[in-house]
């Protein structure tokens, strides 16, 4: 069954915008406007904390039981479902204003695929300890990136 026209239109519009930079403004979400991607779990501002190798922490860590659902904080297009050395199993979602929402250390993915349109609140994966978090308490690493670089997500999230 084909996708409804609005979903196809939104996905194509998002991809064209991302590829061409038609909209070069970067509207950031208002403070405390994004839902917690792991509802019911509290978190602290760990932005810019020193990590192994002199790296700085570019996000927030939300600890929860392994397998707890992770929900998208925004509606947008799934840019990537894949693995990398640091983040392990990750999902990246592109939203309005060329803002990328990054979800890392997942145990497994929900039924999401590249270029799929997802809605705010939709389950995209499950909390784990993949990547360089192997052996640590299960958690979600959540980051926000604009073309200008990483942005601290802590003040933008609603802390349940």
C-alpha positions in Angstrom: 0.0 0.0 0.0 1.5 3.4 -0.9 2.2 6.0 1.7 -0.3 8.8 2.1 0.5 11.8 0.1 1.2 14.1 3.0 3.9 11.8 4.3 5.5 11.5 0.9 5.4 15.2 0.4 6.9 16.0 3.8 9.7 13.4 3.3 10.5 14.8 -0.2 10.4 18.4 1.0 12.7 17.5 3.9 15.2 15.8 1.6 15.2 18.6 -0.9 15.8 21.1 1.9 18.6 19.1 3.4 20.3 18.6 0.0 20.0 22.2 -1.2 20.1 24.3 1.9 17.0 26.2 0.7 16.1 27.1 4.3 19.4 28.3 5.8 18.0 29.5 9.1 18.4 27.2 12.1 15.2 27.5 14.2 16.1 25.9 17.5 13.4 24.5 19.7 12.3 26.7 22.6 13.7 25.8 26.1 11.9 22.9 27.7 9.8 22.2 24.5 11.2 18.8 23.5 9.8 15.7 25.2 12.1 13.4 27.1 13.1 10.7 24.6 12.9 8.2 27.5 9.7 9.3 29.3 9.8 9.1 33.1 13.6 9.0 33.4 15.4 12.0 34.9 18.7 13.2 33.6 21.4 15.7 34.4 23.3 18.3 32.3 26.5 16.5 31.4 27.3 18.8 28.4 31.0 19.4 27.7 32.1 16.9 30.4 35.6 15.5 29.7 35.7 12.0 28.2 38.5 9.5 27.5 41.0 10.8 25.0 40.2 14.5 25.8 36.9 14.4 24.0 34.0 16.5 25.3 30.5 15.2 25.9 28.2 16.6 23.3 24.8 15.5 24.6 23.0 14.2 27.6 22.9 10.7 28.9 19.5 9.3 30.1 19.9 6.1 32.2 17.1 3.5 32.1 16.5 -0.2 32.1 17.9 -2.1 29.1 15.2 -2.3 26.5 13.2 0.8 27.6 11.6 2.4 24.5 13.3 5.5 23.1 11.0 8.0 21.4 11.8 10.6 18.9 11.8 14.2 20.3 10.7 15.6 17.0 8.9 14.9 13.7 11.3 14.5 10.8 13.1 12.2 8.4 15.4 9.4 9.5 18.8 10.2 8.0 20.6 7.2 9.4 20.0 3.9 11.1 23.4 2.3 11.7 26.4 1.7 13.9 29.6 3.5 14.7 32.5 3.0 17.1 31.5 5.6 19.7 27.7 5.5 19.6 27.2 1.9 18.7 23.7 1.4 17.4 22.4 4.9 16.5 19.5 6.6 14.8 19.7 10.2 13.4 16.6 12.2 12.6 16.6 15.4 10.6 14.0 18.0 11.6 13.0 21.5 10.5 15.9 24.0 10.1 18.5 21.3 9.3 18.7 20.2 12.9 19.8 16.6 13.5 18.7 14.7 16.6 21.1 11.8 17.4 20.2 8.8 19.6 23.1 6.5 20.5 24.0 3.4 22.6 20.8 1.6 21.5 20.2 -2.0 22.3 18.2 -2.5 19.2 16.2 -0.5 16.7 12.4 -0.2 16.4 10.9 -0.6 12.9 12.6 2.5 11.4 14.5 2.8 8.2 16.5 5.5 6.3 14.4 8.2 4.7 11.3 7.2 6.7 9.2 10.0 8.1 8.7 9.7 11.9 6.5 11.6 14.2 7.3 13.2 17.5 6.9 10.5 20.2 7.3 7.6 17.9 9.4 4.7 19.2 12.7 4.5 17.2 14.8 2.2 19.4 15.5 0.7 22.8 18.0 1.7 25.6 21.2 -0.2 25.7 25.0 0.0 26.1 26.3 -0.4 22.5 29.4 1.3 21.2 31.9 2.7 23.6 29.3 2.4 26.4 29.6 -1.4 26.4 29.7 -2.7 30.0 28.3 0.6 31.5 24.8 1.0 32.8 22.3 1.1 29.9 21.5 4.6 28.8 20.5 6.7 25.8 23.0 9.3 24.6 20.9 12.1 23.0 22.6 14.9 21.0 21.5 17.8 18.8 23.5 19.1 15.9 23.1 22.0 13.5 25.3 22.9 10.5 27.1 25.2 13.0 27.9 22.3 15.4 26.7 20.6 18.5 24.1 22.2 20.7 23.4 21.4 24.4 20.1 19.5 24.4 19.6 19.8 28.2 17.9 23.2 28.3 15.6 22.2 25.4 14.3 18.9 27.0 11.5 18.5 29.4 13.0 16.7 32.4 10.2 14.5 33.7 
